[in-house]
């Protein structure tokens, strides 16, 4: 069984995965170094070849107009997501706080629809997984980012991009949440 988390930046996914779900039955999946990142990503890539190639194709297609952003997503997100998913294959029960479902929020720079998610329904339905959706309002999330002194993508792409990304992310979260509620086992955590 895999417990996967979904939530906007600052919602509290990592907090919940570490403090409320970690026990002897579940292994929190962390990638500790560059070797693990590439080793486990290649394991997942080759054991889930069609899915991985299709996912990479979607990432490239959706970000083809911005080379800097495309490289960022492949280098910093795609391989890390595959590594976490790959490492989880070695455990009966695992917790992934930034896996494929979370990656859905990062792939698209546009507002999405159910049609953008059809591939993921077919590909992910085969796994024993429950998705915990962690929700917090924007003010709470921004305050957490300030407290952590970490604003995703702002240092690489600027303040305007960051706030545009927040807007698109909030819209897409609703679409992804609805998609998950129709197709997967889930729980919603309201974080204040």
C-alpha positions, 0 to 999 in steps of 0.5 A: 500500500502506498500513501501519497500526498497531494497539496499546494505548496505550504499546505502541510504535506510533509508535516502530515507525512512525517508526524501523523502517518509514519510508524513501523508499518510504513516507510517514508520515502526520502531520496538522500543523495544524487546517487539515490535520485538517479538509481531509483529513478532508473529502476522505476523508469525501466520497470514502468517504461511506457508510463515513464516515457509517456510522463516525460513526453507530457512534461516536454510537450507542456513546457516546450515553449520555456526551455529554462522551465522545462530543464528545471522540471526534468532535472529537479522534479521528474527524476525526483518523482521517479526516484521516490516512486522507484524506491517505494517499490522496495517496501510493502507499505510506503509514504510518498509526500511528493510523488506522481500525484503531486507532480500533476500540480507541477507539470502544467503551466496552464489551467487544465481539464479532465482531458489532461488527466485521462492518461494518469487514470489509466496508468495509476489505477493499477496500484494500491494507493490512497491519496491524502489531500492536504488543504490550507488557504492561500494566506496560511500557505504563504505564511508557512513559506515565509516561515520556512524562507522557501518560495518554490520557483521564485528565485529561479523564475521571479515574483510575478511568475510565482504568483501566476503559478499559485493562481494556476496551481489553485485552479488545477488543484480543484480539477485534480482533486475532483479527478482523484475523488472520482477515481481513487481512494482518498482522504481530505485533511483540512489544515489550518 
